[in-house]
Structures are given as structure tokens and as C-alpha cells.
């Protein structure tokens, strides 16, 4: 039998706030604390307890790349041999424009086994294609496919309350 977790009203209100957008501020949990009429250390303590008990398993930010000025974004599919996977992933993720990197099993189209997401402003003379070409040379990967993002879709978090 699966036990359903129970929450007191303060925890319920905290979880409700955390599943939504927090302000872009140096101390976003202070804002949460003010809304809950408690101090910031209480909020942080409650969050710590909810993480420790497994109620909160993942907490992260959703970045709206277009709003942040990153207008040229692409998923790049790389043809990487299994023996070279670790080295290729390390080479690619050392670049600040790479935000995601994961191995695809089975390989897409039977060939492309490493996927990366690349973001950049590209407001200088360096196009997306040139950046990927440079990454290809540095990582020693000759075969790749660029799937450029044409539209950013609505991003939302799960809502539990």
C-alpha cells in the first residue's frame, strides 16, 4: 500500500509557491518567506526537510532562452563511438553555450548517439554553424546534424496543489 504524504498548511502553501515562478532576485526565498509570514531560515529549513524526506526530488530553474537574449538555439546530434563517448561529452560540455548533453540509446537514425543543446546570442560574426563547426573540430567529431530551434514553446512546472 502506498502511503500518501500529509502536509500541514504551511508546507502546503510553501509547496504551492515553489511549483510556480519565483522572482529573479538575489534572495528569492526571502520573498517566499514574506508571503508566508515566516522568516527566511524557516523556509530554507522546511525545503531542506522536504528534500530529505523525498517529497521534493528535483528543484531547478526554467530558462526562457529567447527572453534572455539567446535567440539562436539548436539541438546538435553527434555521431560518437561508444568508446569515445566520455571524452567527446567532456570536450563539448566544457563550452559555456552547451546546456544539455546526453547519450542516446539506441542511436538516432542508427548513427547519432550524443545530443547537445547549444544556446548563444550570436550577435557577433560567428554563426551557429561556425560555432558547431568549431566544436566539431575541438571534440574530433566529423559527423553531426544541427536541428535549429524555430520556436520556443511554453514551459511550465508540474502543479500539485
Secondary structure, 3 states (H helix, E strand, C coil): CCCCCCCCHHHHHHHHHHCCCCCCCCCHHHHHHHHHCCCHHHHHHHHHHHHHCCCCCCCCCCCCCCCCCCCEEEEEEECCCHHHHHHHHHHHHCCCCEEEEEEEEEEECCCEEEEEEEEECCCCCCCHHHHHHHHHHHHCCCCEEEEECCCCCCCCCCCCC
